[in-house]
Amino acid sequence: MRTTRIELEGSAGHVAIARERGSTTIRIDSITREPNRGQQVWKTWELPARISDEDLFKVAEEVQQRCEGVRGTNSMIHDLFREMQRFQN
């Protein structure tokens, strides 16, 4: 059994992370409820499944901030990062 999609919600937004069976791409859709001036409401990443941990962690930092509305502590970012790692090769 494998995880194909997860959805997470924070106080400021929502994220869905998915990878279809056989796909080499991880898709991340993020929605911010009340965006700051100039901030996108909806943002999508299409990442290679073989993305490095370093590059995936950078995306996790941005996703965490979009979901919570503020930059979180390293432990908050790492929690999200670990969930995102489920979709890597």
Backbone as CSV, one residue per row, in Angstrom:
resi,resn,N_x,N_y,N_z,CA_x,CA_y,CA_z,C_x,C_y,C_z
1,MET,0.849,-1.169,0.000,0.000,0.000,0.000,0.894,1.232,0.000
2,ARG,0.441,2.274,-0.690,1.202,3.517,-0.708,0.266,4.708,-0.637
3,THR,0.784,5.811,-0.194,0.018,7.044,-0.110,0.040,7.712,-1.481
4,THR,-1.129,8.092,-1.994,-1.197,8.750,-3.295,-1.585,10.216,-3.182
5,ARG,-2.195,10.594,-2.051,-2.623,11.982,-1.868,-2.835,12.248,-0.385
6,ILE,-2.384,13.423,0.051,-2.710,13.875,1.398,-3.133,15.329,1.316
7,GLU,-3.999,15.726,2.239,-4.427,17.109,2.352,-4.181,17.563,3.779
8,LEU,-3.622,18.749,3.896,-3.306,19.322,5.197,-3.890,20.725,5.256
9,GLU,-4.341,21.123,6.445,-4.937,22.440,6.595,-4.327,23.156,7.787
10,GLY,-4.008,24.422,7.593,-3.500,25.263,8.661,-4.468,26.402,8.909
11,SER,-4.107,27.299,9.787,-4.999,28.406,10.126,-5.182,29.404,8.988
12,ALA,-4.243,29.432,8.028,-4.320,30.413,6.944,-4.515,29.790,5.567
13,GLY,-4.438,28.463,5.467,-4.563,27.872,4.145,-4.608,26.363,4.150
14,HIS,-4.566,25.823,2.963,-4.764,24.401,2.730,-3.763,23.939,1.680
15,VAL,-3.303,22.693,1.779,-2.402,22.130,0.780,-2.810,20.697,0.470
16,ALA,-2.710,20.329,-0.801,-2.923,18.953,-1.236,-1.647,18.515,-1.943
17,ILE,-1.138,17.344,-1.568,0.082,16.797,-2.148,-0.295,15.451,-2.763
18,ALA,0.050,15.260,-4.040,-0.377,14.036,-4.720,0.669,13.552,-5.712
19,ARG,0.654,12.241,-5.911,1.464,11.620,-6.962,0.703,10.412,-7.473
20,GLU,0.344,10.455,-8.735,-0.391,9.365,-9.365,0.515,8.146,-9.539
21,ARG,-0.072,6.972,-9.541,0.686,5.731,-9.753,1.411,5.817,-11.095
22,GLY,2.700,5.519,-11.090,3.500,5.534,-12.306,4.007,6.908,-12.717
23,SER,3.580,7.937,-12.029,3.997,9.299,-12.377,5.391,9.599,-11.840
24,THR,6.111,10.427,-12.551,7.425,10.874,-12.097,7.340,12.294,-11.541
25,THR,6.120,12.759,-11.283,5.895,14.129,-10.831,5.086,14.161,-9.534
26,ILE,5.496,15.019,-8.616,4.736,15.309,-7.402,4.017,16.625,-7.649
27,ARG,2.718,16.654,-7.404,1.934,17.886,-7.580,1.520,18.392,-6.205
28,ILE,1.777,19.670,-5.975,1.413,20.308,-4.715,0.549,21.520,-5.033
29,ASP,-0.677,21.533,-4.510,-1.598,22.654,-4.687,-1.814,23.321,-3.336
30,SER,-1.575,24.628,-3.295,-1.700,25.382,-2.048,-2.684,26.530,-2.244
31,ILE,-3.587,26.676,-1.297,-4.561,27.762,-1.321,-4.435,28.548,-0.026
32,THR,-4.333,29.862,-0.146,-4.272,30.753,1.007,-5.630,31.442,1.151
33,ARG,-6.209,31.414,2.340,-7.545,31.985,2.552,-7.589,33.503,2.390
34,GLU,-6.691,34.182,3.064,-6.672,35.642,3.017,-5.249,36.086,2.672
35,PRO,-4.935,36.129,1.374,-3.562,36.431,0.973,-3.162,37.869,1.298
36,ASN,-1.878,38.047,1.553,-1.331,39.391,1.725,-1.318,40.071,0.367
37,ARG,-1.196,41.370,0.371,-1.158,42.131,-0.877,-0.043,41.581,-1.781
38,GLY,-0.395,41.254,-3.008,0.563,40.735,-3.966,0.825,39.242,-3.878
39,GLN,0.250,38.570,-2.878,0.451,37.132,-2.709,-0.601,36.373,-3.516
40,GLN,-0.172,35.305,-4.167,-1.096,34.477,-4.928,-2.029,33.721,-3.988
41,VAL,-3.299,33.620,-4.365,-4.255,32.830,-3.592,-3.978,31.348,-3.804
42,TRP,-3.760,30.954,-5.049,-3.551,29.560,-5.409,-2.147,29.423,-5.979
43,LYS,-1.403,28.451,-5.543,-0.073,28.209,-6.089,0.112,26.712,-6.264
44,THR,0.669,26.325,-7.396,0.897,24.915,-7.710,2.365,24.687,-8.038
45,TRP,2.899,23.592,-7.507,4.250,23.144,-7.844,4.110,21.795,-8.526
46,GLU,4.865,21.568,-9.576,4.991,20.245,-10.194,6.471,19.906,-10.096
47,LEU,6.794,18.996,-9.207,8.180,18.674,-8.878,8.540,17.280,-9.367
48,PRO,9.779,17.086,-9.775,10.185,15.720,-10.121,10.197,14.851,-8.865
49,ALA,9.771,13.611,-8.997,9.734,12.702,-7.846,11.127,12.431,-7.301
50,ARG,12.145,12.663,-8.100,13.532,12.464,-7.665,14.146,13.762,-7.130
51,ILE,13.325,14.684,-6.693,13.798,15.960,-6.150,14.688,15.706,-4.927
52,SER,15.706,16.532,-4.770,16.602,16.373,-3.618,15.885,16.810,-2.337
53,ASP,16.343,16.284,-1.215,15.780,16.692,0.073,15.931,18.199,0.277
54,GLU,17.060,18.746,-0.135,17.307,20.183,0.034,16.277,21.019,-0.727
55,ASP,16.011,20.667,-1.971,15.037,21.412,-2.768,13.612,21.195,-2.249
56,LEU,13.303,19.985,-1.825,11.978,19.715,-1.280,11.767,20.480,0.023
57,PHE,12.809,20.600,0.836,12.693,21.347,2.094,12.392,22.819,1.816
58,LYS,12.972,23.390,0.773,12.687,24.791,0.403,11.211,24.969,0.060
59,VAL,10.647,24.011,-0.656,9.220,24.071,-0.981,8.404,23.921,0.301
60,ALA,8.819,23.022,1.187,8.110,22.822,2.460,8.072,24.108,3.279
61,GLU,9.153,24.878,3.258,9.170,26.153,3.988,8.092,27.092,3.471
62,GLU,7.983,27.200,2.154,6.979,28.093,1.573,5.563,27.576,1.806
63,VAL,5.364,26.275,1.640,4.039,25.692,1.851,3.593,25.887,3.301
64,GLN,4.507,25.659,4.244,4.178,25.828,5.660,3.755,27.267,5.942
65,GLN,4.477,28.227,5.392,4.143,29.634,5.619,2.792,29.976,4.996
66,ARG,2.491,29.421,3.833,1.197,29.682,3.194,0.050,29.062,4.004
67,CYS,0.289,27.893,4.611,-0.765,27.229,5.395,-0.998,27.889,6.748
68,GLU,0.066,28.345,7.387,-0.052,28.912,8.735,-0.110,30.438,8.767
69,GLY,0.308,31.086,7.692,0.278,32.542,7.647,1.523,33.205,8.208
70,VAL,2.381,32.433,8.848,3.645,32.930,9.408,4.699,31.843,9.220
71,ARG,5.976,32.269,9.217,7.048,31.279,9.119,7.087,30.499,10.423
72,GLY,7.038,29.194,10.300,7.009,28.345,11.480,8.392,28.017,11.993
73,THR,8.418,27.326,13.091,9.672,26.846,13.651,10.198,25.717,12.769
74,ASN,11.460,25.358,12.970,12.023,24.266,12.184,11.250,22.971,12.379
75,SER,10.736,22.722,13.586,9.988,21.479,13.806,8.682,21.478,13.016
76,MET,8.032,22.624,12.894,6.802,22.698,12.095,7.100,22.429,10.626
77,ILE,8.180,23.005,10.132,8.564,22.807,8.733,8.971,21.357,8.517
78,HIS,9.720,20.782,9.450,10.147,19.380,9.310,8.964,18.416,9.315
79,ASP,7.920,18.713,10.097,6.730,17.854,10.092,6.118,17.813,8.687
80,LEU,5.976,18.960,8.068,5.432,19.031,6.716,6.389,18.375,5.719
81,PHE,7.670,18.640,5.861,8.686,18.064,4.983,8.620,16.536,4.999
82,ARG,8.473,15.939,6.183,8.391,14.473,6.288,7.164,13.934,5.543
83,GLU,6.068,14.656,5.604,4.872,14.233,4.859,5.139,14.302,3.355
84,MET,5.833,15.343,2.924,6.126,15.518,1.503,7.105,14.443,1.007
85,GLN,7.993,13.971,1.869,8.966,12.954,1.484,8.299,11.637,1.098
86,ARG,7.083,11.393,1.543,6.357,10.168,1.171,6.224,10.020,-0.341
87,PHE,6.296,11.135,-1.057,6.041,11.139,-2.494,7.315,11.127,-3.333
88,GLN,8.471,11.186,-2.692,9.738,11.133,-3.419,10.042,9.708,-3.859
89,ASN,10.920,9.589,-4.846,11.445,8.267,-5.229,12.555,7.895,-4.309
